[in-house]
Amino acid sequence: MHDFFTMPSAYSIADALNQVRNRIAAACEASGRDPRTVKLIAVSKTFPAAAIREAWQAGQTAFGESYVQEAVAKIAELADLALEWHFIGPLQSNKTRLVAENFAWVHSVDREKIARRLSEQRPSSLPPLSVCIEVNVSGEASKSGCRPEEAEALCRLVESLPRLKLRGLMTIPAPTPERAEQRAQFAALRRLRDRLQAQGFELDTLSMGMSDDLEAAILEGATIVRVGTAIFGLRQNRRS
Ligand SMILES: *Cc1c(COP(=O)(O)O)cnc(C)c1O
């Protein structure tokens, strides 16, 4: 963790957080939604523990991470704070134990094996792990997430596993500057959630929307937005 981007000292995470909160409030207003129905996760991947501490001082308590080893080191370093940790990155089966032991939520469950391992490895001293099924609504071969038609079986499985709690659906859409295309992708996830709800699944969460498209996501019903760049600044290279 020595290659982290060093932020210019003039950069204020507190100011950036306030701007994001204002964007969320404006999008809620535009869609007639109560701002308390949209939760902000600050995506801190690649940024050091000190940046997370700064965001916490500005009132942020939920954080998202994508790289297991890096995350676990920061979680240990910040153990003195009451933070809620969300794992949002691609998950390999050899890393599930660390995630099951250190996070409150996983947004990126996209196959059966990962779900089963997370449940088996979730310590009994902790509450059940909150889980979203990641769905690929844009059909790009390179993207993670299950196909929409696989979501029902995964929901049924997660619902049946004793140490997991099914919360909802997550998506990372194909990036596009076109607001209408952003909305179409988020609407596809919402409609899938609605269909699954009609089948009886309890799904209180739609995890969608990032720095560039959180307004479109909120208009389409997001209950969690995952925002990194707009809070912490640009990430130095890395994998995303
Ligand atoms: C990095 C990441 C984000 C945050 O993206 P920004 O564009 O920096 O806001 C959100 N969700 C996931 C799954 C990510 O990997």
The ligand as an SDF file (V2000), in Angstrom:
LIG
                    3D

 15 15  0  0  0  0  0  0  0  0999 V2000
  -15.1500    1.7120   -7.9760 C   0  0  0  0  0  0  0  0  0  0  0  0
  -16.5720    1.3200   -7.8740 C   0  0  0  0  0  0  0  0  0  0  0  0
  -17.5700    2.2770   -7.6150 C   0  0  0  0  0  0  0  0  0  0  0  0
  -17.2980    3.7640   -7.5090 C   0  0  0  0  0  0  0  0  0  0  0  0
  -17.0750    4.2970   -8.7720 O   0  0  0  0  0  0  0  0  0  0  0  0
  -16.8770    5.8900   -9.0030 P   0  0  0  0  0  0  0  0  0  0  0  0
  -17.1050    6.0760  -10.4380 O   0  0  0  0  0  0  0  0  0  0  0  0
  -15.4770    6.2010   -8.5720 O   0  0  0  0  0  0  0  0  0  0  0  0
  -17.8760    6.5730   -8.1520 O   0  0  0  0  0  0  0  0  0  0  0  0
  -18.8750    1.8350   -7.4640 C   0  0  0  0  0  0  0  0  0  0  0  0
  -19.1840    0.5260   -7.5660 N   0  0  0  0  0  0  0  0  0  0  0  0
  -18.2630   -0.4070   -7.8100 C   0  0  0  0  0  0  0  0  0  0  0  0
  -18.6750   -1.8310   -7.9090 C   0  0  0  0  0  0  0  0  0  0  0  0
  -16.9340   -0.0400   -7.9810 C   0  0  0  0  0  0  0  0  0  0  0  0
  -16.0270   -0.9890   -8.2510 O   0  0  0  0  0  0  0  0  0  0  0  0
  1  2  1  0
  2  3  1  0
  2 14  2  0
  3  4  1  0
  3 10  2  0
  4  5  1  0
  5  6  1  0
  6  7  2  0
  6  8  1  0
  6  9  1  0
 10 11  1  0
 11 12  2  0
 12 13  1  0
 12 14  1  0
 14 15  1  0
M  END
$$$$
